[in-house]
Amino acid sequence: AASGLEVSMPAVLEVESGGTARIECNFHIPGNDSYSYITWSYMDRGSLVRLYHIVAGEVQQEGTDSRLSVGEDWALSISRVTPQDAKTFVCQVGAAGHGVGEDRTELRVYKVPEVPEITANPTGISVQSRLSLLLQIAQCVSRNGFPAPNITWHKNGTQLVESAKVKISVTRTRESSGLYTVTSTLFAPVTRKDRHSLYHCTVHYRQQGQGRSMESRRVNITVFYPAEHVKLRVMPSSALVKEGDDVKLVCEADGNPAPVFSFYKRGLEDSWQDLSFLSDTSSGVLNLHDVNKNSSGLYKCQTLDLDDMRQLEKDVELVVNYIEGVRVKMEPSSQLHEGDSVKLSCDAHSPVALNYQWRDAKGEKVADGKQLFLRNLTFETSSHYSCRVLAPSVPGLEQSKQVAVAVHGKPRIVAVSSPLYVRQDELVNLTCKAIAHPRPSVRWSVNGTTHEYVENQHVGSNLTVRVSHDLLRAGAMCTVSNELGVIEEHIQLLDQKSPESKGVIIVAIIVCILVVAVLGSVIYFLHKKGKIPCGRAGKQDITKPEARKDKIVVEVKSDKLSEEAGLLQGANGDKRPAADQSEKYIDLRN
């Protein structure tokens, strides 16, 4: 200060590892005199280690580090900075007549650490461990940081602080690269609630003079604790179980690990039947297949904790809904005939309310309720009815009972192929269909090939036969009989003319009609022309000249006066008196 030579440098310079550090050395010499020398050094254990010596513009390097260089402004540059470069650097300037001045800069090197890695205790922790024996919760590792970062622990977002119940162990390792690996281990007791707790660690470091942090992922630890409660459930719901169902009894305990499960069913005199051989003792599930009403009863699940040998148990009542004893009564029970009436009654037993439906042989519902009345029975009445019993409160629970309603009577023919148009010598099919109960038999009065079949309670018979003269004349007789009576039906066969004969008849009729029409037209034309005048004297001369002896005259007399009067009308349509028309002459002269 007395000499007036001033040297100024930044007190601290921070550079990231791998980057370039440029340390400036600014100085002022009074009178703008020149410097005599400049020296760059660094502090090592309290002593200066020279790096460069500059005299009269000549730079002399004391070491061999190629990463170092001095610029034209005499600033010191360090490339590819490493953590070992974190030192205090000194710049000395000497000037003749002004003495020596110096200043120094602390070079700080930093390296952002990697994302911290957290590992939870892989074996799990028991809540029954003694508090004095703290077990490892998790471990956190921060790698490749500089300077060595700090690690803090958090549980459910709250920072943990070392205490009698919380211990944190930290180790710092400097790698060959000069970077630090920091390992932190958390020790603490756990409770049942910690089975849901989330732990994480946070790494704290500095970057360019600013404090920064980085969090790990959240982890959950395995906590072992004895069961305190046990539940036993019926699946599906006990209220909906019906005969034939597969049922599961599911036993659940809130311990970890799950205890050993055993199942029992209460028998006679409060004895318990062991059902463990039907269950999975590790999963706590008892499977009951195709249950029936005998499966109903009280079931018990028992748990055993192998750590403290503590036992817990829970029971549940299984109710299997059922329908039994479905029966149908028919009144009267005696034999039924056409025209009779009958009452069908249905009943069943069940622990739940029941509904009743009646269905016919086609499966269509015909009535609701316990009773079905059938009046005026016929053969066509459905031969079978079923009573369907349902439990509305238990979906799918139903039973059915069928009853036969047989209407007895002698046969009734319902269809025959009569009359039937046939041709002689051709093969024809004759059909006869009847209904009756008991089932009737069908016979034919002629021989042929028969085929009998049943269709919708009807018994039918087809007869294939060749038409003969006798068959065409007499026809065929169908006879249907059963033990209650006989009925017959005659089948008439009619001769069917050939298409050729029909054509001839039709042509003849048409020709006759044409001839009559032409004749009528000619007569009408002659009458209009006056060729057929009518006299009032009863005689008419067709031609005016008198008849000659050499000509033939034919006299025509008619006894049918009424017909002649009708044909010989005047031009105006007036009828002539019958007396005037009694005699007619037709002149056949040329």
Salt bridges, closest charged atoms under 4 A:
GLU14 OE2 - ARG108 NH1 3.93
GLU24 OE2 - ARG22 NH1 2.82
ASP33 OD2 - HIS98 NE2 2.76
ASP65 OD2 - ARG67 NH2 3.15
ASP73 OD2 - ARG22 NH2 2.42
ASP85 OD2 - ARG67 NH1 2.86
GLU102 OE2 - ARG104 NH2 3.30
GLU106 OE2 - ARG108 NE 3.26
GLU117 OE1 - ARG143 NH2 3.93
ASP194 OD1 - LYS155 NZ 2.85
GLU215 OE2 - HIS200 NE2 3.87
GLU215 OE1 - ARG218 NH1 2.96
GLU228 OE2 - ARG192 NE 3.77
ASP245 OD1 - LYS242 NZ 3.11
ASP246 OD1 - HIS289 ND1 3.64
GLU252 OE2 - ARG233 NH2 3.10
ASP254 OD2 - ARG192 NH2 3.31
ASP254 OD2 - HIS229 ND1 3.01
GLU313 OE1 - LYS300 NZ 3.93
GLU324 OE1 - LYS293 NZ 2.88
GLU331 OE2 - LYS329 NZ 3.58
GLU331 OE1 - LYS343 NZ 3.25
GLU338 OE2 - ARG412 NH2 2.70
ASP340 OD2 - HIS337 ND1 3.91
ASP347 OD2 - ARG327 NH2 3.13
ASP347 OD1 - LYS370 NZ 3.35
ASP368 OD2 - LYS365 NZ 3.47
GLU380 OE1 - ARG412 NH2 3.38
GLU398 OE1 - ARG388 NH2 2.88
GLU452 OE2 - ARG439 NH2 3.76
GLU455 OE1 - LYS433 NZ 3.18
ASP470 OD1 - ARG473 NH2 3.88
ASP550 OD1 - ARG548 NE 3.71
GLU555 OE2 - LYS557 NZ 3.79
GLU564 OE1 - LYS584 NZ 2.20
GLU583 OE1 - LYS539 NZ 3.58
ASP587 OD2 - ARG589 NH2 2.02
